[in-house]
């Protein structure tokens, strides 16, 4: 195309009657962009722009000003392709020298307007320092863009760079950078900016103060948020009130939130839709159904229900309170549904145990919606798969997230990790954990809890040490995972360190953490410390009482358990079925038969709690330990449902203790009929025959055990010394310090005999001489562990 023809086309487009000059400029530029590639080689855009007659401009004969005009139009209409073409020509013709920094300024603003922050930052850095430092507004635009769109840390970095360059921040700078700190929950940087605000005397500005209130509230620092909020006095607007209300709602401070809402209205500030959303969050987290209905009615009267955000909040309240039908009705009648709404509805189905319907809604949504599901929706669906223990669908979702690239999202990865652990696929969970590129405290907490729940306590401790070495700080959820591992392995030193860390971090304010500490100390033999933790708790729930009662029971302190049970009722805490399991076990381990019988019947008659299989198991154990075998047998026969293997196993164990062979044989036959669950029952009967000297019968039982496919694992004892766990099995001579251990054992045996000790040879289930039986008992796993502690 000739240059003359191109000019004619451009002039026609320029002369069209546009009311917006930006559109007319861009229309000409679009034609230029379209036909530049067909121009003669010597014709290019700067040549066209050099003369105003080329496109009808009459501003200046120099193209520099025409570039500015085009970029202004591109900023207004966000025409990325045109702006990039202009940028290309500016670079090619070297218009970005020291005298033309306005072009770089304009290009930076253009890329910010088009949300191309990497390009904007690159151009911004090209502006000469002397010129850039005079452009405080441009600094603010860059910081604002990062604060709104991320990466948020870039906003904070630019802020510090701005200060280093000597550029004085404005009140808008502070609001932008505080927003970035809020998004990252970067308390350290936020506090530093607050100090700068006070130093520069803008701490009285309503916008800056509102941003600070929002920052502190979202970081959970409500005391600091209140201080800033109280200092605003008469300058509080609805946004400031909303920030404070939202902070209380997020932190679960329901009463404080209600108080703020009432105070807000007393001060003449009317709630808006954002206030309602904040209130609904607090109502949902507090499971306040009645209050949720009140807010719902208020929203209808004020016309807020047309807002998708408010409707989603109402839906969430009904879901959290278990009113799925109400949530479904809200969802059905919503005029507009977004991805957040659908995620909330799927979450409602999962929360209310209608997970299958939730997964069906997800499939329906995926077919209708062309956009990819958000990480929140994917995580909710994966959580549903875990709840159903549906590994087939769970693996399918895993593959789907990989296809979408969403598996790189940390929240989705953590949910997948938790799914594998909860479904008992701990090997898959460990493999996935190792493959995760990014891990946070939630990742470590999930895999630690999964290992403990699946019987891999040692692996959990190993991962905890890895977490510490990687610099990831444990959270309360991590503590909740690691304490049961300490309980299982009796690793007291690590448990004590975890307790100290919990105190420093304030985790002991959490009732669940204190409950785990009580359980840990009880199982590690420190019942006194467990009681101290219990007594110092500001608030106790039924689990707290149950843990302490069970702890007394394990240590054979039945009378203390009964006293605590009575104290529990005096303080207004009603016992549940777990309370009675702990109480009955305490009576059993303490030989309190009459008391055990009393509480068993009181549970049924006074507390109206129907006994479960576990309660009957406790009673059989109670009667059996006391030698009341016939009574225990009659008790089993009168049970209102069929006794399981555990019931008969408890009676068989009692027969072993009291050497009741005839009843033991009858019980063993019943166990064989039901199907033994472990080798323990074979071992009990074999040991009983051995004690009676019936070696052939004992050997027959062992053969039957082997034919049934059961193999007994050797008994194991372990002891923690200076943070190191030493494990032993009976007769174990593999320990590197066995010579010292053996020497200590013989020394202890001599001292024990002086005190009247005599080996109980009936516990040796081998047909050997008495002297050899004593030697076998000497190398019992527990004795080896005790000797190691003294060697």
Secondary structure as UniProt FT lines:
FT   HELIX           3..15
FT   HELIX           21..35
FT   HELIX           36..38
FT   TURN            41..42
FT   HELIX           45..50
FT   HELIX           52..54
FT   TURN            55..56
FT   HELIX           63..77
FT   HELIX           80..92
FT   TURN            93..94
FT   HELIX           98..100
FT   HELIX           101..113
FT   TURN            114..115
FT   HELIX           117..126
FT   HELIX           129..132
FT   TURN            133..134
FT   HELIX           136..149
FT   HELIX           152..164
FT   TURN            165..166
FT   HELIX           171..184
FT   HELIX           187..199
FT   TURN            200..201
FT   TURN            203..204
FT   HELIX           206..218
FT   TURN            219..220
FT   HELIX           222..232
FT   HELIX           233..235
FT   HELIX           238..250
FT   TURN            251..252
FT   HELIX           254..266
FT   TURN            267..268
FT   HELIX           273..285
FT   TURN            286..287
FT   HELIX           289..302
FT   HELIX           304..306
FT   HELIX           308..320
FT   TURN            321..322
FT   HELIX           324..333
FT   HELIX           339..351
FT   TURN            352..353
FT   HELIX           355..368
FT   HELIX           375..387
FT   TURN            388..389
FT   HELIX           391..404
FT   HELIX           406..408
FT   HELIX           410..422
FT   TURN            423..424
FT   HELIX           426..435
FT   HELIX           441..453
FT   TURN            454..455
FT   HELIX           457..469
FT   TURN            470..471
FT   HELIX           476..489
FT   HELIX           492..505
FT   HELIX           507..509
FT   HELIX           511..523
FT   TURN            524..525
FT   HELIX           527..536
FT   HELIX           542..554
FT   TURN            555..556
FT   HELIX           558..570
FT   TURN            571..572
FT   HELIX           577..590
FT   HELIX           593..605
FT   HELIX           613..625
FT   TURN            626..627
FT   HELIX           629..637
FT   HELIX           645..658
FT   HELIX           661..674
FT   HELIX           680..691
FT   TURN            692..693
FT   HELIX           695..707
FT   TURN            708..709
FT   STRAND          716..721
FT   TURN            722..723
FT   STRAND          724..729
FT   TURN            730..731
FT   TURN            736..737
FT   HELIX           738..754
FT   TURN            755..756
FT   HELIX           761..763
FT   HELIX           770..778
FT   HELIX           781..790
//
